[in-house]
Amino acid sequence: MPAALVSNDPGFGAIATSSGLAAGASVTTALLRATQELVERDALMVTWLHGLRPRTTPAPVRVSELVDKVDGGATVLDLTPRHSPHPVAMVVGSAPLPDRPRHGAGIACRATWAEAVEKATLEWAQAMTYVGVTAGGRPRPEPHDVVSFDEHARFYSLRPDLWATLPIHRGTPAEPPASSTATDAAEQLHELVMSLHRNGIRLFYRDLTTLDVAACGSCACSPRPGPDPRAPPVAAPGRRPRARRRAIPGGGAVDGVPQPVPAPAGMMPR
């Protein structure tokens, strides 16, 4: 098996990534959250690099209340790929400070739409806080300057002139996607893994639980796409020159692959 598939060391000839890494109270929970992260990163990569226009859905009351508290504005997007029974939500929005703008996004995959939207909203709020603390006084970046996760998060707050031009702001309204009916972590993991398998995406995983993590009552796991060359790639990093087209329902398409500007949420290694 190629070392690059199981290591985060870029010295093995591939771009290392921590996409698909999670801790939980059990191996099952850790694997579920890590696999959901693979799905969400892949959905973001495909949507962004192909300049798709994802469907917009009504913002739940909880999202509206949070956004109103910071005098901001946010839109809830459906990035759920056809191969995932678990919805992928992306929240994009702004929360200006008195002296400068703040733009950013949060994204999450969960078994239900409500859970995905709530997690994505919390990530968006986290991004607004981070940008508010770190973006002040920094020089105006160019798209080709963005490499790190942190630079992705700050980019549109430092380049507000590009924010309104993004295809993600031009999606069509739609109803929220269906949620999973699986009730516990084991059922949800089985449902998700089997759906990926039916679509040619096979996973293996590493148990990364160290002694100190185990002593805290937690497990850490990292699933990876299998080495089967027939399987479509998943969770590729943002510098990938051309992402394989995968179906995002209602996404549409625009000219230019890959999209020449960075995503507001990091697709690069953390």
C-alpha positions in Angstrom: 0.0 0.0 0.0 1.5 3.4 -0.9 2.8 5.2 2.2 1.2 8.5 1.1 -2.2 6.9 1.7 -1.6 6.2 5.4 0.8 9.0 6.4 0.6 12.7 6.9 4.3 13.1 5.9 4.6 15.0 2.6 8.0 13.4 2.2 6.3 10.3 0.8 5.4 12.2 -2.4 1.8 13.3 -1.8 0.2 16.3 -0.2 -0.5 15.4 3.4 -3.9 16.1 4.8 -5.7 15.6 8.1 -9.1 15.6 6.5 -11.0 12.7 8.0 -9.6 12.8 11.6 -11.8 12.7 14.7 -11.9 11.6 18.3 -14.8 10.2 20.2 -15.8 8.2 23.2 -15.7 5.0 21.2 -14.1 3.8 17.9 -17.5 3.8 16.3 -18.2 7.4 17.2 -14.7 8.6 16.1 -15.0 6.7 12.8 -18.5 8.2 12.2 -17.3 11.8 12.7 -14.1 11.3 10.7 -16.0 9.7 7.8 -18.5 12.6 7.9 -15.6 15.0 7.7 -14.3 13.3 4.6 -17.7 13.7 3.0 -17.9 17.4 3.9 -14.4 18.2 2.7 -15.0 16.4 -0.5 -18.3 18.2 -1.1 -16.6 21.5 -0.5 -13.8 20.7 -2.8 -16.0 19.6 -5.6 -18.4 22.6 -5.2 -15.6 25.1 -5.0 -13.1 24.0 -7.6 -15.9 23.6 -10.2 -17.6 26.9 -9.3 -20.9 25.3 -8.6 -23.9 27.2 -7.3 -25.3 25.1 -4.4 -29.0 25.2 -3.5 -30.0 27.7 -0.8 -32.4 26.7 2.0 -34.3 28.7 4.6 -32.2 29.5 7.7 -33.5 27.9 10.9 -34.6 30.2 13.7 -31.5 29.3 15.7 -29.2 30.5 12.9 -31.1 33.7 12.4 -31.0 34.5 16.1 -27.2 34.0 16.2 -26.6 36.1 13.1 -28.9 38.9 14.3 -26.9 39.2 17.6 -23.8 40.2 15.6 -25.6 42.4 13.1 -24.6 40.0 10.3 -26.1 38.1 7.5 -25.8 34.4 6.6 -27.1 32.0 4.0 -27.6 28.2 4.5 -26.4 26.1 1.5 -27.0 22.5 0.7 -23.8 20.8 -0.5 -25.1 17.2 0.0 -23.5 14.9 -2.7 -25.6 12.1 -4.2 -23.5 9.4 -2.7 -24.1 10.6 0.9 -27.2 9.7 2.9 -26.0 12.3 5.5 -26.7 16.0 4.6 -23.8 18.5 4.2 -24.7 22.0 5.2 -22.6 25.1 4.5 -23.3 28.5 6.2 -21.7 31.5 4.5 -22.1 35.0 5.9 -20.7 38.2 7.2 -20.5 39.9 10.6 -18.8 43.3 10.2 -16.7 45.0 12.8 -16.8 48.8 13.2 -13.5 49.2 11.3 -13.5 46.3 8.8 -15.6 43.5 7.3 -15.6 39.9 8.3 -16.7 37.2 5.8 -16.4 33.5 6.2 -18.1 30.1 6.2 -18.7 26.9 8.2 -19.4 23.5 6.8 -20.6 20.2 8.4 -21.9 16.7 7.6 -24.2 15.1 10.1 -26.9 12.4 10.0 -29.7 15.0 10.1 -30.1 18.4 8.4 -30.7 20.2 11.6 -27.5 18.8 13.2 -25.5 19.7 10.1 -26.8 23.3 10.0 -26.2 23.8 13.7 -22.6 22.5 13.5 -21.9 24.6 10.3 -23.3 27.7 12.0 -21.0 27.2 15.0 -18.0 26.8 12.7 -19.1 30.0 10.9 -19.3 31.8 14.3 -15.9 30.4 15.2 -14.4 31.7 12.0 -15.9 35.2 12.6 -14.2 35.3 16.0 -10.9 34.0 14.6 -10.9 36.5 11.8 -11.8 39.4 14.1 -8.7 38.6 16.2 -6.2 37.8 13.5 -7.0 39.7 10.4 -6.5 43.3 11.5 -3.4 45.0 10.1 -2.5 42.3 7.6 -1.6 43.1 4.0 -4.0 42.6 1.1 -3.4 39.0 -0.1 -3.6 37.7 -3.7 -5.4 34.4 -4.4 -2.2 32.6 -5.2 -0.7 33.6 -1.8 -3.2 31.4 0.1 -1.8 28.1 1.2 -2.6 27.4 4.9 -5.9 26.7 6.6 -5.6 30.1 8.5 -5.0 32.0 5.3 -8.2 30.5 3.7 -10.2 31.5 6.8 -9.0 35.2 6.6 -8.9 35.7 2.9 -12.3 37.3 2.2 -12.1 39.5 5.2 -9.0 41.0 3.7 -10.3 40.9 0.1 -14.0 41.9 0.5 -14.0 43.0 -3.2 -14.0 39.3 -4.2 -16.7 38.1 -1.7 -19.8 39.1 -3.6 -18.5 37.6 -6.9 -18.5 34.1 -5.7 -20.8 31.5 -7.3 -22.0 30.2 -4.0 -24.0 33.4 -3.7 -26.0 32.6 -6.8 -27.7 29.4 -5.9 -31.4 28.7 -6.4 -33.8 28.3 -3.4 -34.8 24.7 -2.5 -36.2 22.7 0.4 -33.8 21.1 2.8 -32.5 17.6 2.0 -33.7 14.5 3.6 -32.2 13.4 6.9 -31.1 9.9 7.9 -33.4 7.9 10.1 -30.6 5.9 11.7 -30.7 6.4 15.4 -27.3 5.5 16.8 -23.6 5.9 15.8 -23.2 2.3 14.7 -26.3 2.5 12.4 -25.3 5.9 11.0 -21.7 4.7 10.3 -22.9 1.5 8.6 -25.4 3.5 6.5 -22.8 6.0 5.4 -20.0 3.5 4.6 -22.3 1.2 2.6 -23.6 4.2 0.6 -20.0 5.2 -0.2 -19.2 1.6 -1.1 -22.1 1.4 -3.5 -20.7 4.5 -5.3 -17.2 3.1 -5.6 -15.7 4.8 -2.6 -14.0 2.3 -0.3 -12.5 3.3 3.0 -9.9 1.8 5.4 -8.9 3.5 8.6 -6.1 3.8 11.1 -6.7 3.8 14.9 -4.5 6.7 16.1 -5.4 6.4 19.8 -2.4 7.1 21.9 -2.0 6.0 25.5 -2.8 9.5 26.9 -5.9 9.8 24.7 -7.1 6.4 25.8 -6.5 7.4 29.5 -8.9 10.2 28.9 -11.6 7.7 27.7 -11.4 8.7 24.1 -10.4 7.1 20.7 -8.9 8.8 17.6 -9.4 7.4 14.1 -8.6 8.5 10.6 -10.4 6.8 7.6 -8.8 7.1 4.2 -10.1 6.3 0.7 -9.0 2.8 -0.3 -6.1 2.2 -2.8 -8.5 0.7 -5.4 -7.5 2.7 -8.6 -11.1 2.4 -9.8 -12.5 4.3 -6.8 -13.0 8.0 -7.3 -10.8 10.2 -5.1 -12.3 11.8 -2.1 -11.2 14.8 0.1 -8.4 15.8 -2.2 -6.6 19.0 -1.2 -7.2 22.5 -2.6 -4.1 22.5 -4.7 -5.3 19.6 -6.8 -5.2 20.9 -10.4 -8.5 19.3 -11.4 -11.1 17.6 -9.3 -13.1 14.8 -10.7 -16.7 15.9 -11.3 -19.1 14.5 -8.8 -22.8 15.1 -8.5 -24.0 17.9 -6.2 -27.8 18.1 -6.9 -28.9 21.4 -8.2 -25.3 22.8 -8.2 -25.1 23.9 -11.8 -21.7 24.9 -13.1 -19.7 27.9 -14.4 -16.7 28.2 -16.7 -13.3 27.7 -15.2 -12.0 24.6 -13.5 -10.5 25.0 -11.0 -12.1 28.1 -9.7 -9.2 30.6 -9.4 -10.0 32.0 -5.9 -9.5 30.2 -2.6 -12.4 28.7 -0.5 -13.4 30.6 2.6 -12.9 27.4 4.6 -9.6 25.6 4.5 -9.3 22.6 2.1 -5.6 22.4 2.8 -4.0 20.4 5.7 -4.6 21.7 9.2 
